[in-house]
Amino acid sequence: MTTYETGGRVAGRTVIVTGAARGIGAACARRLVAEGARVVVADLLVEEGKQVVAELGDAALFVELDVTSESAWQDAVRQAEEIFGPVTGLVNNAGVVHVDPIEELSESDYRKVIDVNQVGVFLGMKAVIGSMKRAGTGSIVNISSIGGIIAFPRILGYVASKWAVRGMTKAAAQEFGPHGVRVNSVHPGVVSSEMTADSDRSHGMVDHQPLGREADADEIAALVLFLLSDESSFSTGSEFVADGGYTTA
């Protein structure tokens, strides 16, 4: 974990980060608080999420959130507004992957991935846009993947959902732009995290990319911070790739 000095790049903003109990989400929460934001740490991992909040102090709030539930999203936004004020940032980071060849992939397993990775992003954007409109500003960062730019076998649901997030980002950017709200997608390659810790395939992917290593979650968080800050004020509807050059091949 990296230690940062407070720089105020997102000072005074209220940001909801999903899947924030660990990995990229936790790294985003830490970086955003260090830069002056008030962060809602949203996750189904209650104990781990509360540990992140305990570390971050009064600038953070834990909310147990099932991203596939519209009512849960509405409650999360309500809590954020009551405690911190209007929501002006959202990081749709929660995600799952299921590995199986297509002929063995069950409908229920496919739908679970779509529900979390794609429907969850839709519900998140729908839930926060009213708050952002009232504030007159906002930035949404949807975490996709290089699996939303190229394809990989045996993870059909994941690839489908991440391509969908890429398109949804562009459609939302067109709708929300007139209200001062920007929407961009981030496409990480292999990131050192709980999701990839036991994956020989993920580790092997980096062997032939220009930067021959996995990313650290803090490196993705730095890109998310940029997109939530005014430094990216003319960027919307765009893909931001952080993959060590994997997709250049």
N, C-alpha and C positions, 0 to 999 in steps of 0.2 A: 504493500500500500504506500502511495506517495503522499507526502505532507506538503500542503500548499499554504502560501501566505494569502490572506484575503486581498483580492484585487478589485472587487466591486464591479465586475463586468456584467453581472446580472442583479445588481443590488436592488432590493425592494420587490423583486418579482416572486410570485407564487407559482411553483412548478410541481406538477404531479409526475412522478416517475413510477411506471409499473415494472414488476419483476425486480424491485429495488432491494430485495433482501440479500442479494449476492451478485457476483459477476459484474457485468456491464452496468446493470441498474444501480447497484450499490456504489460503484465507482462514479457514476453520474451524480448520485445524491451527494456524495462527499465533495466532489468538485464544485457543484453548484452552491452548496452551503459555504464553501470556502470563498466563493466569489460573490457572496452577499444575498443569495436567494433564500427563500423559505420553501422547504421541500416536503411534499407529501410522499412518504415512502409507502408505496402500495404493493401488496403481495399477499399470497395465501400462506406463505411461510411465516407464521406469526412470531415465533421466538427469534428467528434470525432477523426479521424485520425490526422487531423491537430493540434488538441489540445494536443495529445500525443507528436507530434513532437515539438510543442512550449515548452513543458515541458522539452524535452530532449536536445534541442539546436542544435548546428551545427553538432553534430555527427549523426543526424537523418534527413531523407528526407521522405516526404509523396508522395506516388504515388497511384493514383486511379487505382485499378486493378480489373478487372473481371477475376477470375482465370479460367473461362471456355473459354477464348479467347486467342488463340495462339499469335495473333498480339499484344494483350495487354501485354502478358508476355514478348515478345521480346522487347517492348518499355520499360518495367520496368527494364529489365537487361541493356539495353542501357543507361538509365538514371543513374543507379547505377554505371556502369563502367565509365561514363563521369565525375561523381561528386566524387566518392569514390575510383574507381579503380576496379580491377577484383573481381567478386563475388566469395567468398570462403565459404560462408555458406548460407543455405536455410532452413527455417522452414515452411513446408507446413501445416499450421494450420487452414486455412479457412474451415468452415464446416457448414452444415445445417442438420436439422432433420425434418422429417414429420411423424406424428403419425396417423395411421389408420389401422384397420384390413385389411388383404390382399384382401378380397373380395370387400372392399370399396376403396382400393387404386387405384387412377387413374394412367394411364400410364404416363401422363405428370408430376404428382407429384413424381412418382418413378424416372423418368429420370432426374428431376431437382436435386434430391439428388445425384444421380450417377454422373451427370455432375460436380457438385461442389466438392464433396468429393473424387471422384475417378479420373475423367478426369482432374480435376484441379491439382491433384498431379502429374499425368503423364506429363502434359504440363509444370509444374514448373520444374520438373527434366530435361526435354528435353531442356528447355530454358537456364538453368544455366550450363549444363555440359560443353559446349564449353569454357565458361569463366574459369571454374575450371580446365579444361585440360590445358589451357594456363598458369594458375597460378601454375600448378603442384601439387595442393592440394585442398581439399575441404571436407566439411561435410554437409550431408543432413539429416534433421530430419523430418520424416513424422509423423504427429500426427494422430494416429489411435484412438483406444478406447478399453476398455474391451469388447465392442461389436464387436471387431475384433478377439476375443479369444473365447468368449462364445456367446450365442444368447439371444435375448429378443423378445417377441412378440410385434406386432403392430408397429414396426419400421423396416420393411423388407429392405427398401432401405438403411437405415443407416447401418444396420448390413452387408448387401451385400457389401457396399462401404468400410466399415472398414476392413472386411476380405480381400478385394481386395488390400487395401493399405498395409496390412501386407505382402501379396505375392509379390506385386510390389516392395516393399522395398528389399526383398531378391534377386529378379531378377536384380534389378538395382545395388545392391551391388556386384553381380558377374561381371557385365559388367564394372562398374566404378572402381573397386578395382585396376586393373593394372595401372590406371592413378592417383593413390594416393587419390582417392575420396571415402569416407566412406558414407554409407547410413544405417540408423537405424530407427526403429519406436518406438514411445512412446504410451503407452496404459493407459490413465487415467481412473479412476473410476469416481465417482460423484465429480465434482468440483464446488465450489460455483461461479456461474457466471450468466450472463444474460440469458443464455440458460436454466438453471435449476432453476432460481429464483421462478418461479410459478409452478413448477412441484412437486406435492405431491408424485408422484411415485419415482422421483429421491431422494427426502428427505427420503422416507421410505426405500430405498435400503441400507442405512448406518446403520440401526438399529441393524442388526445382523452380521455385519462384525467385524473383530478383532479390528480395529481402528474405533470406532463408531462415525465418523464424516465425513463431506465433506472435500475434500482437498481445500486448498487455491491455487489460480492460481500461486502464487509465488513458491509454492512447485513443481509444474510442470515445471515452468521456470528454477528452479535450476537443474532439470534433463536434460532439453534441453541444458542448458549451459555446463554441463558436456560432453554431446555428441558432441557439437560443438568445445570443447576445445581439446588440446592434451592429456588431462588426460584419454581420452577414445580411444587412438590412435590405439589399437588393436581390437576394437569392430566395426564390420560391419555386416549388414544383420541380426541383432538381434532385439528381442522385449524387451523393457524395460517397466515394468508394475508398475504403481503407483496408486494403488486402495484401499489402506487401508486394504488389505487382502481379498477383496471381492471374488476374484476368487479362494481362497484356499478352499472354502466350496465344 
